[in-house]
Amino acid sequence: MQINVGRFDRALRLVAGFALMMVIFFVPGPAKWWGFVGILPFLSGALGWCPLYLPLGISTARATA
């Protein structure tokens, strides 16, 4: 796995993923299960790797020479 997520993108994913995961604790009823969707952006931000970027050929990480 090569890092393909840049610093700003990673920070945004971590914050958005965490916010979505908080839905689990603060939203009543079956809608709280949507909070588990937050695991995906949180993990991709923590790892710095997005599997969707691979087939699309996208990388927001800086190129190291």
CNS distance restraints for C-alpha pairs under 8 A (distance, minus, plus):
assign (resid   1 and name CA) (resid  49 and name CA) 7.04 0.50 0.50
assign (resid   2 and name CA) (resid  49 and name CA) 6.85 0.50 0.50
assign (resid   3 and name CA) (resid  47 and name CA) 7.81 0.50 0.50
assign (resid   3 and name CA) (resid  48 and name CA) 5.26 0.50 0.50
assign (resid   3 and name CA) (resid  49 and name CA) 5.02 0.50 0.50
assign (resid   3 and name CA) (resid  61 and name CA) 6.92 0.50 0.50
assign (resid   4 and name CA) (resid  48 and name CA) 6.37 0.50 0.50
assign (resid   4 and name CA) (resid  49 and name CA) 5.29 0.50 0.50
assign (resid   4 and name CA) (resid  50 and name CA) 6.62 0.50 0.50
assign (resid   4 and name CA) (resid  53 and name CA) 7.31 0.50 0.50
assign (resid   4 and name CA) (resid  58 and name CA) 7.40 0.50 0.50
assign (resid   4 and name CA) (resid  59 and name CA) 4.59 0.50 0.50
assign (resid   4 and name CA) (resid  60 and name CA) 5.97 0.50 0.50
assign (resid   4 and name CA) (resid  61 and name CA) 5.20 0.50 0.50
assign (resid   5 and name CA) (resid   9 and name CA) 6.06 0.50 0.50
assign (resid   5 and name CA) (resid  10 and name CA) 6.08 0.50 0.50
assign (resid   5 and name CA) (resid  45 and name CA) 7.37 0.50 0.50
assign (resid   5 and name CA) (resid  48 and name CA) 4.99 0.50 0.50
assign (resid   5 and name CA) (resid  49 and name CA) 5.66 0.50 0.50
assign (resid   5 and name CA) (resid  50 and name CA) 6.68 0.50 0.50
assign (resid   5 and name CA) (resid  59 and name CA) 6.04 0.50 0.50
assign (resid   5 and name CA) (resid  60 and name CA) 5.00 0.50 0.50
assign (resid   5 and name CA) (resid  61 and name CA) 4.92 0.50 0.50
assign (resid   6 and name CA) (resid  10 and name CA) 5.92 0.50 0.50
assign (resid   6 and name CA) (resid  48 and name CA) 7.25 0.50 0.50
assign (resid   6 and name CA) (resid  59 and name CA) 7.52 0.50 0.50
assign (resid   6 and name CA) (resid  60 and name CA) 4.65 0.50 0.50
assign (resid   6 and name CA) (resid  61 and name CA) 3.71 0.50 0.50
assign (resid   6 and name CA) (resid  62 and name CA) 6.57 0.50 0.50
assign (resid   7 and name CA) (resid  11 and name CA) 6.20 0.50 0.50
assign (resid   7 and name CA) (resid  61 and name CA) 7.06 0.50 0.50
assign (resid   8 and name CA) (resid  12 and name CA) 6.15 0.50 0.50
assign (resid   9 and name CA) (resid  13 and name CA) 6.12 0.50 0.50
assign (resid   9 and name CA) (resid  45 and name CA) 7.37 0.50 0.50
assign (resid   9 and name CA) (resid  60 and name CA) 7.18 0.50 0.50
assign (resid  10 and name CA) (resid  14 and name CA) 6.13 0.50 0.50
assign (resid  10 and name CA) (resid  44 and name CA) 7.51 0.50 0.50
assign (resid  10 and name CA) (resid  45 and name CA) 4.26 0.50 0.50
assign (resid  10 and name CA) (resid  46 and name CA) 7.01 0.50 0.50
assign (resid  10 and name CA) (resid  48 and name CA) 6.34 0.50 0.50
assign (resid  11 and name CA) (resid  15 and name CA) 6.22 0.50 0.50
assign (resid  11 and name CA) (resid  45 and name CA) 6.68 0.50 0.50
assign (resid  12 and name CA) (resid  16 and name CA) 6.01 0.50 0.50
assign (resid  12 and name CA) (resid  45 and name CA) 7.74 0.50 0.50
assign (resid  13 and name CA) (resid  17 and name CA) 5.73 0.50 0.50
assign (resid  13 and name CA) (resid  41 and name CA) 5.08 0.50 0.50
assign (resid  13 and name CA) (resid  42 and name CA) 5.69 0.50 0.50
assign (resid  13 and name CA) (resid  44 and name CA) 7.19 0.50 0.50
assign (resid  13 and name CA) (resid  45 and name CA) 5.06 0.50 0.50
assign (resid  14 and name CA) (resid  18 and name CA) 6.01 0.50 0.50
assign (resid  14 and name CA) (resid  41 and name CA) 6.60 0.50 0.50
assign (resid  14 and name CA) (resid  42 and name CA) 4.67 0.50 0.50
assign (resid  14 and name CA) (resid  43 and name CA) 7.69 0.50 0.50
assign (resid  14 and name CA) (resid  45 and name CA) 5.24 0.50 0.50
assign (resid  14 and name CA) (resid  46 and name CA) 6.76 0.50 0.50
assign (resid  15 and name CA) (resid  19 and name CA) 6.10 0.50 0.50
assign (resid  15 and name CA) (resid  42 and name CA) 7.53 0.50 0.50
assign (resid  16 and name CA) (resid  20 and name CA) 6.13 0.50 0.50
assign (resid  16 and name CA) (resid  38 and name CA) 7.17 0.50 0.50
assign (resid  16 and name CA) (resid  41 and name CA) 7.12 0.50 0.50
assign (resid  16 and name CA) (resid  42 and name CA) 7.32 0.50 0.50
assign (resid  17 and name CA) (resid  21 and name CA) 6.14 0.50 0.50
assign (resid  17 and name CA) (resid  37 and name CA) 7.82 0.50 0.50
assign (resid  17 and name CA) (resid  38 and name CA) 4.14 0.50 0.50
assign (resid  17 and name CA) (resid  39 and name CA) 6.03 0.50 0.50
assign (resid  17 and name CA) (resid  40 and name CA) 7.07 0.50 0.50
assign (resid  17 and name CA) (resid  41 and name CA) 5.03 0.50 0.50
assign (resid  17 and name CA) (resid  42 and name CA) 4.37 0.50 0.50
assign (resid  18 and name CA) (resid  22 and name CA) 6.32 0.50 0.50
assign (resid  18 and name CA) (resid  38 and name CA) 6.41 0.50 0.50
assign (resid  18 and name CA) (resid  39 and name CA) 7.79 0.50 0.50
assign (resid  18 and name CA) (resid  42 and name CA) 6.40 0.50 0.50
assign (resid  19 and name CA) (resid  23 and name CA) 6.97 0.50 0.50
assign (resid  19 and name CA) (resid  38 and name CA) 7.35 0.50 0.50
assign (resid  20 and name CA) (resid  24 and name CA) 7.78 0.50 0.50
assign (resid  20 and name CA) (resid  34 and name CA) 7.70 0.50 0.50
assign (resid  20 and name CA) (resid  35 and name CA) 4.98 0.50 0.50
assign (resid  20 and name CA) (resid  36 and name CA) 7.40 0.50 0.50
assign (resid  20 and name CA) (resid  37 and name CA) 7.00 0.50 0.50
assign (resid  20 and name CA) (resid  38 and name CA) 4.65 0.50 0.50
assign (resid  21 and name CA) (resid  25 and name CA) 7.89 0.50 0.50
assign (resid  21 and name CA) (resid  35 and name CA) 4.46 0.50 0.50
assign (resid  21 and name CA) (resid  36 and name CA) 5.91 0.50 0.50
assign (resid  21 and name CA) (resid  37 and name CA) 7.34 0.50 0.50
assign (resid  21 and name CA) (resid  38 and name CA) 4.97 0.50 0.50
assign (resid  21 and name CA) (resid  39 and name CA) 6.76 0.50 0.50
assign (resid  22 and name CA) (resid  26 and name CA) 6.48 0.50 0.50
assign (resid  22 and name CA) (resid  35 and name CA) 6.58 0.50 0.50
assign (resid  23 and name CA) (resid  27 and name CA) 5.41 0.50 0.50
assign (resid  23 and name CA) (resid  32 and name CA) 5.66 0.50 0.50
assign (resid  23 and name CA) (resid  33 and name CA) 7.99 0.50 0.50
assign (resid  23 and name CA) (resid  34 and name CA) 7.34 0.50 0.50
assign (resid  23 and name CA) (resid  35 and name CA) 4.88 0.50 0.50
assign (resid  24 and name CA) (resid  32 and name CA) 4.57 0.50 0.50
assign (resid  24 and name CA) (resid  33 and name CA) 6.26 0.50 0.50
assign (resid  24 and name CA) (resid  34 and name CA) 7.42 0.50 0.50
assign (resid  24 and name CA) (resid  35 and name CA) 4.94 0.50 0.50
assign (resid  24 and name CA) (resid  36 and name CA) 7.23 0.50 0.50
assign (resid  25 and name CA) (resid  32 and name CA) 7.30 0.50 0.50
assign (resid  26 and name CA) (resid  32 and name CA) 7.65 0.50 0.50
assign (resid  27 and name CA) (resid  31 and name CA) 6.73 0.50 0.50
assign (resid  27 and name CA) (resid  32 and name CA) 5.22 0.50 0.50
assign (resid  28 and name CA) (resid  32 and name CA) 6.06 0.50 0.50
assign (resid  31 and name CA) (resid  35 and name CA) 7.96 0.50 0.50
assign (resid  33 and name CA) (resid  37 and name CA) 7.93 0.50 0.50
assign (resid  34 and name CA) (resid  38 and name CA) 7.79 0.50 0.50
assign (resid  35 and name CA) (resid  39 and name CA) 7.89 0.50 0.50
assign (resid  37 and name CA) (resid  41 and name CA) 7.85 0.50 0.50
assign (resid  38 and name CA) (resid  42 and name CA) 6.17 0.50 0.50
assign (resid  39 and name CA) (resid  43 and name CA) 5.98 0.50 0.50
assign (resid  40 and name CA) (resid  44 and name CA) 6.23 0.50 0.50
assign (resid  41 and name CA) (resid  45 and name CA) 6.01 0.50 0.50
assign (resid  42 and name CA) (resid  46 and name CA) 6.10 0.50 0.50
assign (resid  43 and name CA) (resid  47 and name CA) 5.95 0.50 0.50
assign (resid  44 and name CA) (resid  48 and name CA) 5.59 0.50 0.50
assign (resid  44 and name CA) (resid  49 and name CA) 5.31 0.50 0.50
assign (resid  44 and name CA) (resid  50 and name CA) 5.37 0.50 0.50
assign (resid  45 and name CA) (resid  49 and name CA) 7.07 0.50 0.50
assign (resid  45 and name CA) (resid  50 and name CA) 7.99 0.50 0.50
assign (resid  50 and name CA) (resid  54 and name CA) 7.26 0.50 0.50
assign (resid  51 and name CA) (resid  55 and name CA) 7.87 0.50 0.50
assign (resid  52 and name CA) (resid  56 and name CA) 6.79 0.50 0.50
assign (resid  53 and name CA) (resid  57 and name CA) 5.79 0.50 0.50
assign (resid  53 and name CA) (resid  58 and name CA) 4.90 0.50 0.50
assign (resid  53 and name CA) (resid  59 and name CA) 6.64 0.50 0.50
assign (resid  54 and name CA) (resid  58 and name CA) 6.58 0.50 0.50
